[in-house]
Amino acid sequence: MSERRYVIIGGGAIGGALAAQLVPAGHDVVLVARGEHGRVVAEHGLTVRRPNGVDVVEIAVAVSSAEVRLRPSDVLVLATKAQDAEAALVEWAWQPVGGGGVAADLPIVTFQNGLATEDLALRRFSRVYGATIAIAASFTTPGEIVSPSLPPAVGAIWVGRYPSGLDDLARSLVDDLVGAGFHVTAVDDVRQAKAAKLLGNVGNGLDLLDGDDAARAEARAVLKEEAAVVLGAAGLLSPADAPDLSATPLKVLPVDGHVGGRLSTWQSFARGASSEVDYLNGEIVLLARRAGLSAPLNERLQRLLGDATADRTLDALVPQAAAAGSFSAS
């Protein structure tokens, strides 16, 4: 193994799953996790519930940047939710590195959904690597994650230098992650991979609306159709060139006592945490407005999840979007 250490900022489903694979593979890892979750992991290890049993992974834990003495060989891994990325970048960018320099001189890998984080990071960090991850991991209980897939594809990751290109570190990251049990693809245009993932994420919030499965499937399809038009108009997603995020060996298996299929937005609401809807559906709304288009269904879902008093039903979502006339010029 190299002298590289991974400092994983954010200990939820993504950060926890990365740490739970990298540590047994022999990598040096520090997991930055706050609150009760961080305390439990520090004292008892990270409990990982898998299809073939339960593991407890011992991981070095810090609760903030002040507790980590950064090294020149460190790689920062930003695994917070998108809505928390800016605060984390502000906290970490100017932390000192042993031997000279600051954290902004180190490489940082951004694992957020949506399209906003990489530019936020590039304001401060000179070496930004965007990562798109497809994984069924969940985090709702302090000290524990559920990881319902097994190697060689615990999760599927697309990674590349931002705004574009590949270099030796990107290829080395691929090697480390493959060795840790992930299916990984190096991509030259990571922004397009992020846009392809966003196309699937726009339906995440539907888990929080009451209604039957048929209506949910219909709403998901129309949300994606609307988002595809907007992403195409913004020049961010060409169907002919976009990576096929579904073409991986990733298999989601049953885990004892775990109810699967609940996506990250549902998990955030279940924990009483903030929502990333403004960086999923809200990103589509932003891009539509910039292009002189409207995205009424994505806008309506954003509003339903943002307003705690809203009628959170599928019936409240679809009629308004249909009446507004999806995909129209504003």
C-alpha positions as CSV (number, residue, x, y, z in Angstrom):
1,M,0.0,0.0,0.0
2,S,1.1,3.6,-0.6
3,E,1.5,6.2,2.1
4,R,-1.8,7.7,1.0
5,R,-4.4,8.3,3.7
6,Y,-8.1,8.8,3.0
7,V,-9.7,11.5,5.1
8,I,-13.5,10.8,4.6
9,I,-15.5,13.9,5.6
10,G,-19.0,12.6,6.4
11,G,-19.8,9.3,8.0
12,G,-23.3,8.5,6.6
13,A,-24.2,5.9,4.0
14,I,-21.6,6.9,1.4
15,G,-18.8,7.8,3.7
16,G,-19.5,4.9,5.9
17,A,-19.6,2.4,3.0
18,L,-16.3,3.8,1.6
19,A,-14.6,3.5,4.9
20,A,-16.0,0.0,5.5
21,Q,-14.4,-1.2,2.3
22,L,-11.2,0.7,2.3
23,V,-10.1,-0.2,5.9
24,P,-10.3,-4.0,5.4
25,A,-8.5,-3.6,2.1
26,G,-5.5,-2.2,4.1
27,H,-5.9,1.5,3.5
28,D,-5.2,4.2,6.1
29,V,-8.6,5.9,6.8
30,V,-9.9,8.7,9.1
31,L,-13.6,9.0,9.2
32,V,-15.0,12.4,10.2
33,A,-18.3,11.9,11.8
34,R,-20.2,14.1,14.2
35,G,-22.7,13.7,17.0
36,E,-23.9,10.4,18.3
37,H,-23.0,8.6,15.1
38,G,-19.3,9.6,15.5
39,R,-19.3,8.8,19.2
40,V,-20.6,5.3,18.6
41,V,-18.2,4.5,15.8
42,A,-15.3,5.8,17.8
43,E,-16.2,3.7,20.8
44,H,-17.5,0.5,19.2
45,G,-16.5,0.6,15.5
46,L,-18.8,0.9,12.5
47,T,-21.4,-1.8,12.4
48,V,-22.0,-2.8,8.8
49,R,-25.0,-5.0,8.1
50,R,-24.5,-7.0,4.9
51,P,-26.4,-9.7,3.0
52,N,-24.0,-12.3,4.4
53,G,-23.8,-11.1,8.0
54,V,-22.7,-8.3,10.2
55,D,-19.2,-6.8,10.3
56,V,-17.7,-4.3,12.8
57,V,-15.0,-2.2,11.2
58,E,-12.6,-0.4,13.5
59,I,-11.9,3.1,12.1
60,A,-10.1,6.1,13.4
61,V,-12.7,8.8,14.0
62,A,-12.5,12.6,14.2
63,V,-15.4,14.9,14.9
64,S,-14.0,18.0,13.1
65,S,-11.1,19.2,11.0
66,A,-9.4,20.5,14.1
67,E,-8.8,16.9,15.3
68,V,-7.1,15.8,12.1
69,R,-3.4,16.5,11.6
70,L,-3.2,16.6,7.8
71,R,-0.3,15.1,5.9
72,P,1.0,16.0,2.4
73,S,-0.1,12.5,1.1
74,D,-3.7,12.8,2.3
75,V,-6.6,12.6,-0.1
76,L,-9.8,14.3,1.2
77,V,-13.0,12.6,0.4
78,L,-16.1,14.8,0.7
79,A,-19.0,12.5,1.5
80,T,-21.5,14.9,3.0
81,K,-24.9,15.6,1.5
82,A,-24.8,18.3,-1.2
83,Q,-26.5,20.8,1.1
84,D,-23.7,20.5,3.6
85,A,-20.8,20.6,1.2
86,E,-20.2,24.4,1.2
87,A,-19.9,24.5,5.0
88,A,-17.5,21.5,5.0
89,L,-15.4,23.0,2.3
90,V,-15.1,26.3,4.2
91,E,-14.1,24.3,7.3
92,W,-11.4,22.2,5.7
93,A,-9.9,24.3,2.9
94,W,-7.5,26.4,5.0
95,Q,-6.5,23.8,7.6
96,P,-2.7,23.5,7.9
97,V,-0.8,20.5,6.4
98,G,2.2,19.1,8.2
99,G,5.4,20.3,6.4
100,G,3.7,23.4,5.0
101,G,0.7,24.4,2.9
102,V,-3.0,24.0,3.6
103,A,-5.7,21.5,2.8
104,A,-6.6,23.4,-0.4
105,D,-3.3,22.1,-1.8
106,L,-4.5,18.5,-1.3
107,P,-6.6,16.5,-3.8
108,I,-10.3,16.3,-2.9
109,V,-12.8,13.8,-4.2
110,T,-16.5,15.0,-4.2
111,F,-19.2,12.3,-3.9
112,Q,-22.3,14.6,-3.9
113,N,-25.4,14.1,-6.0
114,G,-26.2,17.0,-8.2
115,L,-23.9,19.4,-10.1
116,A,-23.1,22.1,-7.6
117,T,-20.3,20.8,-5.4
118,E,-17.4,20.6,-7.8
119,D,-17.5,24.3,-8.6
120,L,-17.7,25.1,-4.9
121,A,-14.6,22.9,-4.3
122,L,-12.7,24.4,-7.3
123,R,-13.0,27.9,-5.8
124,R,-10.6,26.7,-3.1
125,F,-9.0,23.4,-4.1
126,S,-6.7,23.2,-7.1
127,R,-7.1,19.4,-7.5
128,V,-10.8,18.4,-7.6
129,Y,-12.0,14.9,-8.6
130,G,-15.7,14.4,-9.1
131,A,-17.1,11.0,-8.2
132,T,-20.6,9.6,-9.0
133,I,-21.7,6.7,-7.0
134,A,-24.5,4.2,-7.4
135,I,-25.0,2.3,-4.1
136,A,-27.9,1.0,-2.1
137,A,-26.3,1.7,1.3
138,S,-28.4,3.3,3.9
139,F,-27.9,5.1,7.2
140,T,-30.6,5.7,9.7
141,T,-29.2,4.5,13.0
142,P,-26.1,6.0,14.8
143,G,-23.1,3.7,14.5
144,E,-24.5,1.6,11.8
145,I,-24.9,1.4,8.0
146,V,-26.6,-1.2,5.8
147,S,-24.6,-2.3,2.7
148,P,-26.8,-4.6,0.7
149,S,-24.4,-5.4,-2.1
150,L,-21.3,-7.6,-2.2
151,P,-17.9,-7.4,-4.1
152,P,-16.9,-7.1,-6.8
153,A,-19.6,-4.4,-6.8
154,V,-20.5,-3.1,-3.3
155,G,-21.2,0.1,-5.3
156,A,-20.5,1.5,-8.8
157,I,-18.4,4.6,-9.0
158,W,-17.4,6.9,-12.0
159,V,-14.5,9.2,-11.2
160,G,-12.4,11.8,-13.1
161,R,-10.6,15.0,-12.7
162,Y,-12.9,18.1,-12.6
163,P,-13.7,19.9,-14.8
164,S,-12.4,17.2,-17.2
165,G,-9.6,14.8,-17.8
166,L,-7.7,11.9,-16.2
167,D,-4.4,11.9,-14.5
168,D,-2.2,9.5,-12.5
169,L,-4.0,10.1,-9.2
170,A,-7.4,9.5,-10.8
171,R,-6.2,6.1,-12.1
172,S,-4.7,5.4,-8.7
173,L,-8.0,6.1,-7.0
174,V,-9.7,3.7,-9.4
175,D,-7.2,1.0,-8.4
176,D,-7.7,1.6,-4.7
177,L,-11.5,1.5,-5.0
178,V,-11.5,-1.6,-7.2
179,G,-9.3,-3.3,-4.7
180,A,-11.7,-2.3,-2.0
181,G,-14.7,-4.0,-3.7
182,F,-16.2,-1.3,-5.9
183,H,-16.9,-1.4,-9.6
184,V,-15.1,1.7,-10.8
185,T,-14.9,3.5,-14.2
186,A,-12.5,6.3,-15.0
187,V,-14.3,9.0,-17.0
188,D,-12.9,12.0,-18.9
189,D,-16.1,14.0,-18.5
190,V,-17.2,13.5,-14.9
191,R,-19.8,16.3,-15.2
192,Q,-21.7,14.3,-17.8
193,A,-21.6,11.3,-15.4
194,K,-23.0,13.5,-12.6
195,A,-25.8,14.7,-14.9
196,A,-26.7,11.1,-15.8
197,K,-26.9,10.3,-12.1
198,L,-29.0,13.4,-11.5
199,L,-31.5,12.2,-14.1
200,G,-32.2,9.2,-11.8
201,N,-32.1,11.2,-8.5
202,V,-34.9,13.6,-9.5
203,G,-37.4,10.9,-8.4
204,N,-35.8,10.4,-4.9
205,G,-38.3,12.7,-3.1
206,L,-41.3,10.6,-4.4
207,D,-40.6,8.2,-1.5
208,L,-42.0,10.9,0.8
209,L,-45.3,11.3,-1.0
210,D,-48.3,9.2,-0.2
211,G,-49.9,7.4,-3.1
212,D,-49.9,4.1,-4.9
213,D,-47.0,2.5,-6.8
214,A,-48.5,3.0,-10.2
215,A,-48.8,6.7,-9.7
216,R,-45.3,6.9,-8.2
217,A,-43.8,5.1,-11.3
218,E,-45.7,7.5,-13.6
219,A,-44.5,10.5,-11.7
220,R,-40.9,9.3,-11.7
221,A,-41.0,8.8,-15.5
222,V,-42.3,12.3,-16.1
223,L,-39.8,13.8,-13.7
224,K,-37.0,12.1,-15.6
225,E,-38.4,13.2,-19.0
226,E,-38.6,16.8,-17.9
227,A,-35.1,16.7,-16.4
228,A,-33.7,15.1,-19.6
229,V,-35.1,18.0,-21.7
230,V,-33.5,20.5,-19.3
231,L,-30.2,18.8,-19.0
232,G,-30.0,18.5,-22.8
233,A,-30.9,22.1,-23.3
234,A,-28.1,23.0,-20.9
235,G,-25.6,21.0,-22.9
236,L,-24.9,18.7,-19.9
237,L,-26.4,15.4,-21.1
238,S,-26.2,13.9,-24.5
239,P,-28.2,10.6,-24.5
240,A,-25.8,9.2,-27.2
241,D,-22.7,9.9,-25.1
242,A,-23.9,9.7,-21.5
243,P,-22.6,6.8,-19.4
244,D,-25.1,4.0,-18.8
245,L,-25.1,4.0,-15.0
246,S,-27.3,0.9,-15.0
247,A,-24.8,-1.2,-16.9
248,T,-22.9,-2.5,-13.8
249,P,-22.6,-5.8,-12.0
250,L,-24.2,-4.2,-8.9
251,K,-26.7,-6.5,-7.3
252,V,-28.9,-5.4,-4.3
253,L,-29.5,-8.3,-2.0
254,P,-31.7,-8.7,1.0
255,V,-30.4,-7.9,4.5
256,D,-32.0,-9.3,7.6
257,G,-34.3,-6.8,9.2
258,H,-33.8,-4.1,6.5
259,V,-36.5,-2.6,4.3
260,G,-34.8,-1.8,1.0
261,G,-35.6,0.7,-1.7
262,R,-35.6,3.8,0.5
263,L,-33.4,6.3,-1.2
264,S,-31.1,9.0,0.4
265,T,-33.8,11.7,0.5
266,W,-36.1,9.5,2.5
267,Q,-33.2,8.6,4.8
268,S,-32.5,12.2,5.5
269,F,-36.1,12.9,6.4
270,A,-36.2,9.8,8.6
271,R,-33.2,11.1,10.6
272,G,-34.7,14.6,10.9
273,A,-31.8,15.9,8.8
274,S,-31.9,18.6,6.1
275,S,-32.9,17.6,2.5
276,E,-30.8,17.7,-0.7
277,V,-33.9,18.3,-2.8
278,D,-32.7,21.9,-3.7
279,Y,-29.7,20.3,-5.3
280,L,-31.6,17.6,-7.1
281,N,-35.0,18.9,-8.4
282,G,-33.8,22.4,-7.5
283,E,-30.8,22.0,-9.9
284,I,-33.2,21.1,-12.7
285,V,-35.3,24.2,-11.9
286,L,-32.2,26.4,-11.9
287,L,-31.0,25.1,-15.2
288,A,-34.4,25.4,-16.8
289,R,-34.7,29.1,-15.7
290,R,-31.3,29.8,-17.1
291,A,-32.3,28.3,-20.4
292,G,-35.6,30.1,-20.6
293,L,-37.6,26.9,-19.9
294,S,-39.9,25.8,-17.2
295,A,-39.7,22.5,-15.2
296,P,-43.0,22.6,-13.3
297,L,-43.0,19.0,-12.0
298,N,-39.5,19.3,-10.6
299,E,-40.4,22.7,-9.2
300,R,-43.6,21.3,-7.6
301,L,-41.7,18.4,-5.9
302,Q,-39.1,20.8,-4.6
303,R,-41.8,23.0,-3.1
304,L,-43.7,20.0,-1.6
305,L,-40.6,18.8,0.2
306,G,-39.5,22.2,1.2
307,D,-42.8,23.3,2.8
308,A,-43.5,21.3,5.9
309,T,-47.2,22.2,5.7
310,A,-47.6,21.1,2.2
311,D,-50.0,18.2,1.1
312,R,-47.4,15.5,0.5
313,T,-49.3,13.3,-1.8
314,L,-48.8,12.2,-5.4
315,D,-52.2,13.7,-6.2
316,A,-50.8,17.1,-5.0
317,L,-47.8,16.7,-7.3
318,V,-49.0,15.6,-10.7
319,P,-52.1,17.7,-11.5
320,Q,-50.3,21.0,-10.9
321,A,-47.4,19.9,-13.2
322,A,-49.8,18.9,-15.9
323,A,-51.7,22.2,-15.7
324,A,-48.5,24.2,-15.8
325,G,-47.5,22.5,-19.1
326,S,-44.2,20.7,-18.6
327,F,-41.1,21.6,-20.7
328,S,-42.6,24.9,-21.9
329,A,-40.6,28.1,-22.5
330,S,-41.0,30.5,-19.6
